[in-house]
Amino acid sequence: MASGSTEGLNPVAALAAAAVPGAGYLVLKRPARALGAFAGIMLLFAGGLFIGGIDAVDSKEDKIWFYGQALVGPIALGIDYAHQNHFKAHDPDSNELRSGYPNETIATDAQGNRVWRELSDEEIAQGMGPPNKKGVGRMNEIGQLSCTLAGMMNLIVFLDALLPTVWTRREDGGNA
């Protein structure tokens, strides 16, 4: 039978795990587990982005979901930065930052701010539109959930790297 004993806190592995999913296992010299953790977390996160679009990660409109997504690490923060600064613009009436509606495009106002403006019929015929739209139906919510689950999974990997356990065979052959 196997028994477990803890080695104590490993802050270096925890910092690596916070920076890149699975990297804490590399510090612990467990490359196969590192690759598995990285692949699982990143595939779940990327799948959420694929299903829900970049709008699935949104620190302004979906704060509570973003708290879980941010646990994936700097990649989630980078995706949110790109979303907030390159795919959103201000509403011309309320001046709130938001995603585009159908038949809108981003323009620059007199002060140099990015704002939404209505497309003309000619522009619509040319296929212009917003740089992103929220997913149709429940797709955005499924994407949010997948990205948040990736963050929760990375939290478990982080804690496992912070508090590593060494499994050894008991020599006496008894049950633990």
N, C-alpha and C positions, 0 to 999 in steps of 0.2 A: 504494500500500500504506500501511497505517496503522502507525505506530510508537508505542510508549507511553513516557512519561517520568513519573517520580513527582514529586510536589510535596513530599513529606515527610510528617511526622505532622500530623494535624489533630485535636488533642484536643477542641476545641469540638464538632466533628461527632461524635466518638466519644462524648462525654457525652450529646449529644442522642440518638444511636442507642441508648445504654444505657437511656435513660429511656423512649423510645417507639420501637417498631420502625419503621424508615424515616425517622425524624426527622433523622438525620445527613445524609441526602440533601437535606433542605430547607436545612440550613446550607450545603451545597455548591451550592445553587441548582439542584437537579435535581428539580423537583416531580413529574414523571411517574414517575421511578424511585422516589421516596419513596412515592407512592401505590401503586405496584405492590408494593413491598416490604412496606408496611404491610398491604395487602389479602392478600397471599399468606401472610404469617406469621400474621396474626390469623384468617384463615379456617381454616388448618391447626390452630391452637390451639383455636379454637371448635369445629371439627369433632371434635377429640379429646375435648373436654368433652361434646359432644352424644352421641358414641358411648359413651364410658366413664363419663359422669357426673362429678360433682364429685370423686368418689373417685379419678379418674385422676390428680389432682394431690395428692400426699400426701407431705409432707416427713418424716413420722415412720415410716410403714410401708414406703415405697418411696424411701429416701434417694438411691440412685444415679440413679434415673430423675428425681428432683426436681432434681438438679444440672443436668441438661440443660434441664429445663423452666424453671428459674429464669432461664435466659439470655433468655427472652422479655421479661423486665423486670418492673417493678412489678406488672403485671397478674397474673402467675403467683404472685407473693408475696401479693397480695391474695386470690386464689382459695384459696391454701393457708391463709391466715389464717381466712377464712370457713369452710373445711372443718374445720379443727382446733377452732375455737371455737364453731361453731353446728351442726355436723352430727355431731359425735362426743361421746361421754360416757365415763365411767369404768366399767370392768367392776366389778360389786359384789364379786366374789371376789378378783381380782388387783389391782384399782385401776389397771389399765392403761387408757390412752385408746384407744378403738377405735370402729369403725363398728358399727352395730346389726345384730343378727341378726333374722331374721323373727320376728314376734310379740313384739317388744320396743319400748319407747318410752322417751323420756328423762324422768326424774323428778329431783327435788332431794332429797338426803338431809338428815339433821339438821344437818350441817355446812355446808350450802349448796352442795355439789358436785353437778355434773350426773352422774347415774348411770343405767345401763340397768336397767329393771325389766320383768318379764314381764307381758304384757297378759292381762287376763281374757278369758274366752270372749265376754262381752258387748262388750268393747272391740274385739275382733277382728271380731265381726259388724258393728260400726259402721265398719269399714274403717281403724281406727287401725293404725299401725305405725311403724317407724323413719323418720327424715327422709330417709335415703338408704340404699341397699344397694349393695354392689359389683355391677358389671355381670355379667350372666349369661354363662357360657361364657368365651370369649376377648374379649368386648367391652371389659372393663376394660383388658386388656393392649393392645388396639388403640388405645384412647383414650390410654393412657400413651405409647405409641409415637408417636402423632400429635402430642401436646403436646411431647414431647421433640424430635421432628424440627423442630417450629416453633422451639424454642430453638436448635437447631444451625443452622438457616437464619438466625436472627437473629445468631448469632455471625459468620457469613460477611458479613452486611450490616454489622455493627459493624466488622469488620476492613476492609471496603471503604471505610467512611466514615473510619476512622482513617488509612488509607494510600491516599488517593485517587490515581487515575491519570488523566492527561489524554491523550486520544488526538488526535493531529494527523495531517494528511496530509503525507507526505514530498513535498517540492517537486521532488526530482530524479527521481521516478517509478521509482526502483529498488526492489528487493525488500529487505525488512528481514531 
